[in-house]
Amino acid sequence: MAHHLTKTIITTAVALLSALGATATKPSGGLTADSLPTRWDEAFPLGNATVGALVWQKGDALRMSLDRIDLWDLRPTDSISGPNNRFDWVKQQLRDGNYQAVQRKYDVPYDRDPAPSKIPGGALEFPLSAVGTPDSVTLSFADAVCRIMWGDTMSLTTFIHPDIPVGWFRITGAPADFTR
């Protein structure tokens, strides 16, 4: 099992490094839907290595969840303190066939302790009651832009810069009560 896990980790690392190094060409294609996802974990993702956004529908609002990679609650806890907080210790547990010790140390505390945990950065919400359901939502891989369209008259476009930790959005053709 340890050999399989090591092979999987190496394969994943090589794939990630290859993807990160492939900046000379823009990917083609994208994602398209005729409605907004209604769960955050199915949202349209935008981001770079520092900031990110998820575009989705929460209740009756269009929501853009905003985040930064460095927003963490890192209060000391037993699970991430002490001499066993090293990858070498995890590898040794795998070699010894004792992965339950790793789960007790790192997985169980997430259900029990308040930290460590990711802290969300914030969110912007716009009331869909003012404009209705969008006709289309697209995420273009080529330009990393998410576009939401309501017919031919209204749109919301959002983008996260690929190199610097900023993003922006633009709304066109919206009624005044959409942006309150």
Accessible surface in RSA format (square Angstrom, percent):
REM  Atomic radii and reference values for relative SASA: ProtOr
REM  Chains: A
REM  Algorithm: Lee & Richards
REM  Probe-radius: 1.40
REM  Slices: 20
REM RES _ NUM      All-atoms   Total-Side   Main-Chain    Non-polar    All polar
REM                ABS   REL    ABS   REL    ABS   REL    ABS   REL    ABS   REL
RES MET A   1   174.98  90.6 124.99  82.7  49.99 119.0  96.81  82.3  78.17 103.6
RES ALA A   2    31.16  28.7  26.33  40.6   4.83  11.0  26.62  37.5   4.54  12.0
RES HIS A   3   145.43  79.5 137.19  95.4   8.24  21.1 103.37 106.5  42.06  48.9
RES HIS A   4   127.46  69.7 125.33  87.1   2.13   5.4  84.83  87.4  42.63  49.6
RES LEU A   5    57.71  32.1  57.24  40.9   0.47   1.2  57.71  40.5   0.00   0.0
RES THR A   6    71.07  50.5  69.61  70.6   1.46   3.5  46.37  62.3  24.70  37.3
RES LYS A   7   128.45  62.7 124.21  76.2   4.24  10.1  70.89  63.8  57.55  61.3
RES THR A   8    59.67  42.4  55.97  56.7   3.70   8.8  53.12  71.4   6.55   9.9
RES ILE A   9    80.88  46.0  77.54  57.8   3.35   8.1  79.93  57.6   0.95   2.6
RES ILE A  10   101.09  57.5  99.67  74.3   1.41   3.4 101.09  72.8   0.00   0.0
RES THR A  11    83.57  59.4  78.81  79.9   4.76  11.3  67.78  91.0  15.79  23.9
RES THR A  12    68.76  48.9  64.85  65.7   3.91   9.3  52.07  69.9  16.69  25.2
RES ALA A  13    43.55  40.0  39.22  60.5   4.33   9.9  43.00  60.6   0.55   1.5
RES VAL A  14    87.94  57.9  86.75  78.5   1.20   2.9  87.69  76.2   0.26   0.7
RES ALA A  15    59.55  54.8  47.86  73.9  11.69  26.6  55.15  77.7   4.40  11.7
RES LEU A  16   107.49  59.9 106.90  76.5   0.59   1.5 107.45  75.5   0.05   0.1
RES LEU A  17   123.06  68.5 114.90  82.2   8.16  20.5 115.21  80.9   7.85  21.1
RES SER A  18    70.01  59.2  53.63  71.6  16.38  37.7  41.63  88.7  28.37  39.7
RES ALA A  19    68.88  63.3  45.98  71.0  22.89  52.1  54.73  77.1  14.15  37.5
RES LEU A  20   129.51  72.1 115.60  82.7  13.91  35.0 118.48  83.2  11.03  29.7
RES GLY A  21    60.56  74.7   0.00   N/A  60.56  74.7  36.10  99.1  24.46  54.8
RES ALA A  22    62.90  57.8  41.30  63.7  21.60  49.1  50.98  71.8  11.92  31.6
RES THR A  23   118.51  84.3  88.71  89.9  29.80  71.0  65.04  87.4  53.47  80.8
RES ALA A  24   103.67  95.3  62.51  96.5  41.16  93.6  73.28 103.2  30.39  80.5
RES THR A  25   105.28  74.9  93.56  94.9  11.71  27.9  73.71  99.0  31.56  47.7
RES LYS A  26   160.02  78.1 134.64  82.6  25.38  60.4  87.56  78.8  72.46  77.2
RES PRO A  27    81.69  59.5  68.75  62.7  12.94  47.0  80.49  66.5   1.19   7.4
RES SER A  28    99.98  84.5  80.48 107.4  19.50  44.9  45.84  97.6  54.14  75.8
RES GLY A  29    56.18  69.3   0.00   N/A  56.18  69.3  40.45 111.0  15.73  35.2
RES GLY A  30    37.30  46.0   0.00   N/A  37.30  46.0   6.66  18.3  30.64  68.6
RES LEU A  31    81.66  45.5  78.65  56.3   3.01   7.6  81.02  56.9   0.64   1.7
RES THR A  32   107.86  76.7  74.49  75.5  33.37  79.5  51.21  68.8  56.65  85.6
RES ALA A  33    33.20  30.5  23.78  36.7   9.42  21.4  32.42  45.7   0.78   2.1
RES ASP A  34   113.26  79.3 101.63 101.2  11.62  27.5  34.65  81.5  78.61  78.4
RES SER A  35    52.04  44.0  50.13  66.9   1.91   4.4  23.05  49.1  28.98  40.6
RES LEU A  36     4.71   2.6   0.00   0.0   4.71  11.8   0.03   0.0   4.68  12.6
RES PRO A  37    21.67  15.8  10.57   9.6  11.09  40.3  21.55  17.8   0.12   0.7
RES THR A  38    95.20  67.7  77.37  78.4  17.83  42.5  50.08  67.3  45.12  68.2
RES ARG A  39   127.23  53.4 125.03  63.7   2.20   5.2  46.47  63.5  80.76  48.9
RES TRP A  40   158.66  63.7 157.25  76.1   1.41   3.3 130.59  69.6  28.07  45.5
RES ASP A  41    77.47  54.3  43.87  43.7  33.60  79.5  20.46  48.2  57.01  56.9
RES GLU A  42   103.60  59.5  82.83  62.7  20.77  49.5  36.81  71.2  66.79  54.5
RES ALA A  43    12.79  11.8   0.00   0.0  12.79  29.1   0.12   0.2  12.66  33.5
RES PHE A  44    10.80   5.4  10.02   6.2   0.78   2.0  10.80   6.5   0.00   0.0
RES PRO A  45    68.79  50.1  62.96  57.4   5.83  21.2  63.08  52.1   5.70  35.5
RES LEU A  46    14.73   8.2   2.58   1.8  12.15  30.5   9.47   6.7   5.26  14.2
RES GLY A  47    47.17  58.2   0.00   N/A  47.17  58.2   9.73  26.7  37.44  83.8
RES ASN A  48    40.31  27.8   8.12   7.8  32.19  77.5  19.65  47.3  20.66  20.0
RES ALA A  49    88.65  81.5  65.24 100.7  23.41  53.3  77.96 109.8  10.69  28.3
RES THR A  50    42.28  30.1  39.60  40.1   2.68   6.4  11.78  15.8  30.50  46.1
RES VAL A  51    20.20  13.3  16.93  15.3   3.26   7.9  19.53  17.0   0.66   1.8
RES GLY A  52    19.76  24.4   0.00   N/A  19.76  24.4  16.01  43.9   3.74   8.4
RES ALA A  53     5.30   4.9   1.39   2.1   3.91   8.9   2.55   3.6   2.75   7.3
RES LEU A  54    50.46  28.1  50.46  36.1   0.00   0.0  50.46  35.4   0.00   0.0
RES VAL A  55     0.00   0.0   0.00   0.0   0.00   0.0   0.00   0.0   0.00   0.0
RES TRP A  56    21.06   8.5  21.06  10.2   0.00   0.0  21.06  11.2   0.00   0.0
RES GLN A  57    39.98  22.4  39.34  28.8   0.64   1.5   0.48   1.0  39.50  30.0
RES LYS A  58   103.48  50.5  97.21  59.6   6.27  14.9  54.74  49.3  48.74  51.9
RES GLY A  59    64.61  79.7   0.00   N/A  64.61  79.7  45.48 124.8  19.13  42.8
RES ASP A  60   101.99  71.4  96.67  96.2   5.32  12.6  36.39  85.6  65.60  65.4
RES ALA A  61    10.90  10.0  10.90  16.8   0.00   0.0  10.90  15.4   0.00   0.0
RES LEU A  62     0.00   0.0   0.00   0.0   0.00   0.0   0.00   0.0   0.00   0.0
RES ARG A  63    49.97  21.0  49.97  25.5   0.00   0.0   0.00   0.0  49.97  30.3
RES MET A  64     2.65   1.4   2.65   1.8   0.00   0.0   1.26   1.1   1.39   1.8
RES SER A  65    23.74  20.1  22.31  29.8   1.42   3.3  18.87  40.2   4.86   6.8
RES LEU A  66    66.26  36.9  64.36  46.0   1.90   4.8  64.38  45.2   1.88   5.1
RES ASP A  67    50.90  35.7  45.53  45.3   5.36  12.7  23.72  55.8  27.17  27.1
RES ARG A  68    89.62  37.6  88.04  44.9   1.58   3.8  38.79  53.0  50.83  30.8
RES ILE A  69   111.65  63.5 103.13  76.8   8.52  20.5 106.87  77.0   4.78  13.0
RES ASP A  70    86.12  60.3  59.21  58.9  26.91  63.6  37.37  87.9  48.75  48.6
RES LEU A  71    61.09  34.0  59.45  42.5   1.64   4.1  61.09  42.9   0.00   0.0
RES TRP A  72   108.48  43.5  87.00  42.1  21.48  50.4  77.90  41.5  30.57  49.6
RES ASP A  73    27.76  19.4  22.77  22.7   4.99  11.8  11.14  26.2  16.62  16.6
RES LEU A  74   119.62  66.6  97.39  69.7  22.23  55.9  99.16  69.6  20.46  55.1
RES ARG A  75   127.67  53.6 122.91  62.7   4.76  11.3  66.49  90.9  61.18  37.1
RES PRO A  76   119.36  87.0  95.92  87.4  23.44  85.2  99.96  82.5  19.40 120.6
RES THR A  77    21.76  15.5  12.17  12.3   9.59  22.9  21.76  29.2   0.00   0.0
RES ASP A  78   125.08  87.6 112.91 112.4  12.17  28.8  31.37  73.8  93.71  93.5
RES SER A  79     5.90   5.0   1.75   2.3   4.14   9.5   4.30   9.2   1.59   2.2
RES ILE A  80    49.80  28.3  39.12  29.1  10.69  25.8  39.12  28.2  10.69  29.0
RES SER A  81    48.47  41.0  37.82  50.5  10.65  24.5  34.95  74.4  13.52  18.9
RES GLY A  82    51.09  63.0   0.00   N/A  51.09  63.0  29.04  79.7  22.04  49.4
RES PRO A  83   122.64  89.4  99.59  90.8  23.05  83.8 111.89  92.4  10.75  66.8
RES ASN A  84    59.73  41.2  59.58  57.6   0.15   0.4   1.80   4.3  57.93  56.0
RES ASN A  85    64.23  44.3  47.61  46.0  16.61  40.0   4.25  10.2  59.97  58.0
RES ARG A  86   158.66  66.6 151.03  77.0   7.63  18.2  47.78  65.3 110.88  67.2
RES PHE A  87   120.85  60.5 108.69  67.3  12.16  31.6 111.08  67.3   9.77  28.0
RES ASP A  88    88.05  61.7  83.51  83.1   4.54  10.7  30.11  70.9  57.94  57.8
RES TRP A  89    45.02  18.1  38.81  18.8   6.21  14.6  35.89  19.1   9.13  14.8
RES VAL A  90    22.65  14.9  22.65  20.5   0.00   0.0  22.65  19.7   0.00   0.0
RES LYS A  91    75.39  36.8  74.61  45.8   0.77   1.8  30.13  27.1  45.25  48.2
RES GLN A  92    74.77  41.8  74.77  54.6   0.00   0.0  31.64  67.3  43.13  32.7
RES GLN A  93    20.52  11.5  20.52  15.0   0.00   0.0   0.00   0.0  20.52  15.6
RES LEU A  94    24.88  13.9  13.96  10.0  10.92  27.4  14.64  10.3  10.24  27.5
RES ARG A  95   147.21  61.8 112.39  57.3  34.82  82.9  54.84  74.9  92.37  56.0
RES ASP A  96    91.12  63.8  57.17  56.9  33.95  80.3  24.99  58.8  66.13  66.0
RES GLY A  97    70.85  87.4   0.00   N/A  70.85  87.4  36.48 100.1  34.37  77.0
RES ASN A  98    59.06  40.7  56.15  54.3   2.91   7.0  14.79  35.6  44.26  42.8
RES TYR A  99    84.15  39.3  81.32  46.3   2.83   7.4  45.35  34.1  38.80  47.8
RES GLN A 100   121.83  68.1 120.70  88.2   1.14   2.7  29.86  63.5  91.98  69.8
RES ALA A 101    13.89  12.8  10.94  16.9   2.95   6.7  11.48  16.2   2.41   6.4
RES VAL A 102     8.60   5.7   8.60   7.8   0.00   0.0   8.60   7.5   0.00   0.0
RES GLN A 103    76.41  42.7  76.39  55.8   0.02   0.1  10.18  21.7  66.23  50.2
RES ARG A 104   142.08  59.7 132.98  67.8   9.10  21.7  67.20  91.8  74.89  45.4
RES LYS A 105    33.56  16.4  25.41  15.6   8.15  19.4  21.69  19.5  11.87  12.6
RES TYR A 106    47.34  22.1  46.42  26.4   0.92   2.4  43.27  32.5   4.07   5.0
RES ASP A 107    75.56  52.9  67.51  67.2   8.04  19.0  26.07  61.4  49.49  49.4
RES VAL A 108    73.42  48.3  69.83  63.2   3.59   8.7  73.30  63.7   0.12   0.3
RES PRO A 109     2.94   2.1   2.66   2.4   0.28   1.0   2.84   2.3   0.09   0.6
RES TYR A 110   122.24  57.1  96.27  54.8  25.97  67.6  75.52  56.8  46.72  57.6
RES ASP A 111   140.69  98.6 101.89 101.4  38.80  91.8  34.93  82.2 105.76 105.5
RES ARG A 112   150.14  63.0 117.01  59.6  33.13  78.9  72.27  98.8  77.87  47.2
RES ASP A 113    36.24  25.4  23.03  22.9  13.21  31.2   4.41  10.4  31.84  31.8
RES PRO A 114    90.26  65.8  70.22  64.0  20.04  72.8  83.04  68.6   7.22  44.9
RES ALA A 115     1.29   1.2   0.00   0.0   1.29   2.9   0.20   0.3   1.09   2.9
RES PRO A 116     9.22   6.7   7.32   6.7   1.91   6.9   7.32   6.0   1.91  11.8
RES SER A 117    40.45  34.2  38.21  51.0   2.24   5.2  29.60  63.0  10.85  15.2
RES LYS A 118    72.68  35.5  53.23  32.7  19.45  46.3  53.23  47.9  19.45  20.7
RES ILE A 119    78.44  44.6  77.58  57.8   0.86   2.1  78.44  56.5   0.00   0.0
RES PRO A 120   106.10  77.3  92.53  84.4  13.56  49.3  94.77  78.2  11.32  70.4
RES GLY A 121    42.81  52.8   0.00   N/A  42.81  52.8   8.97  24.6  33.84  75.8
RES GLY A 122    35.07  43.3   0.00   N/A  35.07  43.3  32.13  88.2   2.94   6.6
RES ALA A 123    38.03  35.0   6.20   9.6  31.84  72.4   6.20   8.7  31.84  84.3
RES LEU A 124    64.53  35.9  62.45  44.7   2.09   5.2  64.53  45.3   0.00   0.0
RES GLU A 125    82.78  47.5  57.79  43.7  24.99  59.5  20.43  39.5  62.35  50.9
RES PHE A 126    17.50   8.8  17.50  10.8   0.00   0.0  17.50  10.6   0.00   0.0
RES PRO A 127    44.64  32.5  40.86  37.2   3.78  13.7  43.74  36.1   0.90   5.6
RES LEU A 128    12.13   6.8  10.88   7.8   1.25   3.2  11.20   7.9   0.94   2.5
RES SER A 129    97.79  82.6  55.78  74.4  42.01  96.8  48.05 102.3  49.74  69.7
RES ALA A 130    29.64  27.3   2.69   4.2  26.95  61.3   9.73  13.7  19.90  52.7
RES VAL A 131    33.87  22.3   4.24   3.8  29.63  71.4  14.52  12.6  19.35  52.5
RES GLY A 132    35.40  43.7   0.00   N/A  35.40  43.7  33.67  92.4   1.73   3.9
RES THR A 133    95.41  67.9  77.26  78.3  18.15  43.2  41.45  55.7  53.96  81.6
RES PRO A 134     3.56   2.6   0.02   0.0   3.54  12.9   0.02   0.0   3.54  22.0
RES ASP A 135    85.46  59.9  69.95  69.6  15.51  36.7  29.08  68.4  56.38  56.2
RES SER A 136    33.93  28.7  33.93  45.3   0.00   0.0  23.38  49.8  10.55  14.8
RES VAL A 137     0.00   0.0   0.00   0.0   0.00   0.0   0.00   0.0   0.00   0.0
RES THR A 138    44.02  31.3  44.02  44.6   0.00   0.0  35.06  47.1   8.95  13.5
RES LEU A 139     9.66   5.4   8.42   6.0   1.24   3.1   8.42   5.9   1.24   3.3
RES SER A 140    29.53  25.0  25.48  34.0   4.05   9.3  19.43  41.4  10.10  14.2
RES PHE A 141    82.54  41.3  70.90  43.9  11.64  30.3  74.96  45.4   7.58  21.7
RES ALA A 142    45.07  41.4  39.53  61.0   5.54  12.6  39.67  55.9   5.40  14.3
RES ASP A 143    56.18  39.4  47.63  47.4   8.55  20.2  32.92  77.5  23.26  23.2
RES ALA A 144    44.27  40.7  41.75  64.4   2.53   5.7  44.13  62.2   0.14   0.4
RES VAL A 145    14.76   9.7  14.64  13.2   0.12   0.3  14.64  12.7   0.12   0.3
RES CYS A 146     0.09   0.1   0.04   0.0   0.05   0.1   0.00   0.0   0.09   0.1
RES ARG A 147    91.47  38.4  90.92  46.3   0.55   1.3  27.26  37.3  64.21  38.9
RES ILE A 148     0.04   0.0   0.04   0.0   0.00   0.0   0.04   0.0   0.00   0.0
RES MET A 149    64.23  33.3  64.23  42.5   0.00   0.0  56.20  47.8   8.02  10.6
RES TRP A 150    18.17   7.3  13.94   6.7   4.23   9.9  16.01   8.5   2.16   3.5
RES GLY A 151    37.79  46.6   0.00   N/A  37.79  46.6  32.42  89.0   5.38  12.0
RES ASP A 152   148.85 104.3 113.18 112.6  35.67  84.4  33.95  79.9 114.90 114.6
RES THR A 153   111.64  79.4  93.67  95.0  17.97  42.8  78.40 105.3  33.23  50.2
RES MET A 154     7.19   3.7   6.08   4.0   1.11   2.7   4.44   3.8   2.75   3.6
RES SER A 155    17.72  15.0  17.72  23.6   0.00   0.0   6.33  13.5  11.39  16.0
RES LEU A 156     0.00   0.0   0.00   0.0   0.00   0.0   0.00   0.0   0.00   0.0
RES THR A 157    21.56  15.3  20.32  20.6   1.24   3.0  13.59  18.3   7.97  12.0
RES THR A 158     7.11   5.1   6.54   6.6   0.57   1.4   0.60   0.8   6.51   9.8
RES PHE A 159    34.99  17.5  34.92  21.6   0.07   0.2  34.92  21.2   0.07   0.2
RES ILE A 160    13.95   7.9  10.49   7.8   3.46   8.3  10.49   7.6   3.46   9.4
RES HIS A 161    48.24  26.4  48.24  33.5   0.00   0.0  21.35  22.0  26.88  31.3
RES PRO A 162    85.45  62.3  65.35  59.6  20.10  73.0  69.13  57.1  16.32 101.4
RES ASP A 163   119.70  83.8  86.03  85.6  33.67  79.6  27.95  65.8  91.75  91.5
RES ILE A 164    88.90  50.6  88.22  65.7   0.69   1.7  88.90  64.0   0.00   0.0
RES PRO A 165    69.87  50.9  54.71  49.9  15.17  55.1  54.71  45.2  15.17  94.3
RES VAL A 166    67.49  44.4  61.78  55.9   5.71  13.8  67.49  58.6   0.00   0.0
RES GLY A 167    37.76  46.6   0.00   N/A  37.76  46.6   6.45  17.7  31.31  70.1
RES TRP A 168   135.33  54.3 124.98  60.5  10.34  24.3 109.71  58.5  25.62  41.6
RES PHE A 169    79.81  39.9  58.60  36.3  21.21  55.2  58.61  35.5  21.20  60.7
RES ARG A 170   152.49  64.0 148.56  75.7   3.93   9.4  54.22  74.1  98.28  59.6
RES ILE A 171    38.09  21.7  11.27   8.4  26.81  64.6  11.27   8.1  26.81  72.8
RES THR A 172    60.35  42.9  55.99  56.8   4.36  10.4  51.51  69.2   8.84  13.4
RES GLY A 173    57.99  71.5   0.00   N/A  57.99  71.5  29.45  80.8  28.54  63.9
RES ALA A 174    33.06  30.4   4.13   6.4  28.93  65.8   4.59   6.5  28.47  75.4
RES PRO A 175    56.93  41.5  43.41  39.6  13.52  49.1  55.80  46.1   1.13   7.0
RES ALA A 176    86.98  80.0  66.96 103.3  20.02  45.5  75.79 106.7  11.19  29.6
RES ASP A 177    60.41  42.3  55.39  55.1   5.02  11.9  14.67  34.5  45.74  45.6
RES PHE A 178     0.04   0.0   0.00   0.0   0.04   0.1   0.00   0.0   0.04   0.1
RES THR A 179    75.70  53.8  49.47  50.2  26.23  62.5  28.45  38.2  47.25  71.4
RES ARG A 180   218.18  91.6 158.94  81.0  59.24 141.0  96.92 132.5 121.25  73.5
END  Absolute sums over single chains surface
CHAIN  1 A    11792.4       9422.1       2370.2       7242.1       4550.2
END  Absolute sums over all chains
TOTAL         11792.4       9422.1       2370.2       7242.1       4550.2
